[in-house]
Amino acid sequence: MAHPSQLGFQDAASPIMEELLHFHDHALMAVFLISTLVLYIITIMMTTKLTNTNAMDAQEIEMVWTIMPAIILIVIALPSLRILYLMDEISDPHLTVKAIGHQWYWSYEFTNYEDLVFDSYMIPTQNLTPGQFRLLEVDNRMVVPMESPIRMLISAEDVLHSWAIPSMGVKTDAIPGRLNQTTFIASRPGVFYGQCSEICGANHSFMPIVVEATPLKHFQNWSSSMLEL
C-alpha cells in the first residue's frame, strides 16, 4: 500500500501492474531525453548569435522536426497498445466476482458459488483495532486465490462509482445499468487496498476496497466458512 510522502507507484502485485511500471519508466526516459534536447537548444539560442540565416529555411531541418516527433510517438504508442490489449484479454478465468457499487459501500457476488454474496462496509474509526488503517479497513474483505485469473464484473446500483486497486493495476468504472469487466492475477499473497475512484456523493471517501490474495487452500477454507454463515 502507499506510504506517507511516497512519490512513486505502489509495489506491483500483478503482471499487468508490472507491465505498467515498465511502460512508465520507458515513457519517462523518452520525456527526459526530449526535455534535455529542448533545454539544450534553448540554451544555445540564448547564448549565441545566429550567424547563418539560411538555416531558418533549410529543408533538412524541417524534415527532422517533422519526422522525429512521429518516430517518438510510435515508440511510445506501441508498448502502450500492447498493454491495452493485455488488460482487455480475459481467457479461462478461474473465478468470477461481481462487484456492485452502492452509496456508500460495495457488495460482492462470487458467481462460481450459489450463495456467496456479501456486503463490504468501511469500519468506522472508533471501531478500529491496533494495526488497522483508518478509512481503509472493511468488515468483509474480498478474498481471492493468488496466481489465478480473476474476472471482475463491475456495475453500480445508484450513481457512478469506480472499482480501483492500484497495486493490481485495476481501475474500472461502475455504471448503473451497464456491466463492465476487467481481469487481474494476484502474483503474491497479501492485502491490497483501494478506494472508489469516482466522486459519488457525500460519503465518496468512505467506501474503501480491500482484496486479500491467499493460497488456494486458504481461499477454499474461507469460502466454505462464508457459505456456512
NUFIGU-548666 format. One record per residue (C-alpha): residue in one letter; x, y, z. Coordinates in steps of 0.02 Angstrom, whole numbers, padded with zeros to 5 digits, always signed. Layout:
AXYZ
...
***
This chain:
M+00000+00000+00000
A+00050+00182-00010
H+00161+00262+00122
P+00168+00443+00186
S+00265+00558+00068
Q+00279+00420-00063
L+00321+00486-00236
G+00317+00331-00344
F+00191+00194-00379
Q+00143+00058-00257
D+00233-00108-00271
A+00161-00212-00413
A+00053-00360-00359
S+00000-00419-00532
P+00082-00447-00703
I-00018-00304-00778
M+00045-00181-00647
E+00223-00238-00680
E+00197-00201-00865
L+00126-00029-00822
L+00278+00011-00715
H+00396-00039-00855
F+00297+00069-00978
H+00303+00216-00857
D+00493+00203-00848
H+00501+00187-01038
A+00393+00342-01067
L+00483+00440-00931
M+00650+00408-01016
A+00580+00474-01181
V+00513+00629-01093
F+00681+00657-01007
L+00778+00647-01171
I+00658+00764-01261
S+00661+00890-01118
T+00851+00885-01113
L+00863+00916-01301
V+00739+01061-01296
L+00829+01139-01148
Y+00996+01122-01238
I+00927+01206-01395
I+00851+01348-01295
T+01016+01375-01203
I+01114+01379-01366
M+00992+01504-01443
M+01002+01619-01292
T+01192+01616-01276
T+01247+01626-01459
K+01208+01736-01609
L+01125+01666-01765
T+01261+01685-01897
N+01182+01577-02032
T+01011+01647-02080
N+00991+01517-02220
A+00968+01383-02087
M+00796+01454-02048
D+00730+01391-02216
A+00828+01229-02230
Q+00726+01081-02293
E+00833+00961-02193
I+00787+01043-02028
E+00602+01043-02071
M+00610+00857-02112
V+00697+00820-01947
W+00571+00912-01838
T+00428+00831-01934
I+00489+00651-01937
M+00568+00641-01764
P+00407+00679-01666
A+00317+00546-01769
I+00450+00417-01726
I+00444+00464-01542
L+00254+00445-01538
I+00267+00273-01618
V+00399+00218-01493
I+00282+00270-01351
A+00121+00207-01430
L+00172+00028-01473
P+00205-00034-01295
S+00052+00063-01236
L-00061-00029-01360
R+00015-00196-01309
I-00030-00165-01126
L-00204-00105-01176
Y-00240-00269-01265
L-00167-00369-01120
M-00285-00281-00999
D-00437-00321-01108
E-00391-00504-01134
I-00494-00621-01025
S-00470-00806-01057
D-00523-00952-00947
P-00544-00861-00780
H-00536-00974-00627
L-00653-00862-00529
T-00782-00729-00573
V-00831-00596-00448
K-00967-00466-00474
A-00937-00303-00381
I-01084-00183-00365
G-01061-00005-00304
H-01190+00073-00187
Q-01199+00237-00092
W-01084+00206+00001
Y-01023+00026+00008
W-00980-00119-00106
S-01068-00286-00124
Y-00985-00441-00197
E-01059-00594-00282
F-00948-00745-00316
T-01037-00817-00468
N-00946-00984-00456
Y-01039-01013-00292
E-01227-01014-00273
D-01245-00913-00113
L-01079-00825-00086
V-01142-00645-00079
F-01096-00512+00049
D-01083-00325+00078
S-00921-00235+00120
Y-00933-00080+00230
M-00795+00031+00295
I-00753+00004+00479
P-00782+00167+00575
T-00630+00245+00655
Q-00692+00214+00832
N-00707+00027+00797
L-00531+00001+00728
T-00410-00113+00818
P-00223-00076+00836
G-00133-00102+00671
Q-00283-00068+00560
F-00286+00077+00437
R-00406+00222+00455
L-00532+00242+00312
L-00463+00086+00225
E-00521-00064+00327
V-00685-00154+00289
D-00790-00279+00384
N-00787-00408+00243
R-00637-00422+00129
M-00645-00490-00047
V-00535-00645-00037
V-00464-00721-00198
P-00339-00859-00235
M-00167-00799-00287
E-00090-00843-00456
S-00263-00874-00529
P-00350-00770-00665
I-00492-00672-00584
R-00629-00594-00690
M-00716-00443-00614
L-00890-00393-00670
I-00922-00216-00609
S-01083-00117-00602
A-01175+00006-00490
E-01348+00018-00415
D-01372+00206-00399
V-01237+00326-00463
L-01067+00315-00546
H-00931+00229-00446
S-00759+00161-00492
W-00679+00000-00427
A-00491+00025-00412
I-00345-00071-00336
P-00183+00024-00379
S-00066-00121-00334
M-00158-00231-00459
G-00162-00100-00596
V-00352-00110-00598
K-00474+00035-00614
T-00645+00007-00693
D-00799+00118-00692
A-00956+00053-00608
I-01104+00120-00708
P-01288+00090-00667
G-01369-00021-00799
R-01203-00071-00875
L-01087-00216-00837
N-00901-00181-00862
Q-00770-00315-00845
T-00585-00324-00808
T-00462-00455-00751
F-00312-00473-00638
I-00195-00606-00569
A-00127-00582-00393
S+00056-00630-00411
R+00091-00634-00223
P-00007-00656-00062
G-00057-00502+00034
V-00191-00375+00074
F-00215-00239-00057
Y-00312-00079-00031
G-00409+00032-00148
Q-00549+00159-00145
C-00694+00215-00251
S-00612+00324-00384
E-00766+00417-00448
I-00847+00555-00347
C-01014+00479-00297
G-01085+00589-00161
A-01059+00648+00017
N-00976+00487+00080
H-00873+00452-00076
S-00713+00443+00027
F-00789+00314+00145
M-00809+00164+00030
P-00639+00077+00027
I-00598-00084-00065
V-00494-00223+00013
V-00434-00375-00085
E-00345-00516+00007
A-00245-00636-00102
T-00213-00803-00020
P-00155-00979-00067
L-00291-01087-00144
K-00314-01194+00013
H-00344-01041+00121
F-00469-00974-00006
Q-00565-01138-00005
N-00574-01133+00185
W-00633-00951+00180
S-00768-00986+00050
S-00830-01136+00149
S-00843-01032+00308
M-00935-00892+00216
L-01060-01016+00142
E-01098-01082+00317
L-01150-00911+00382
***
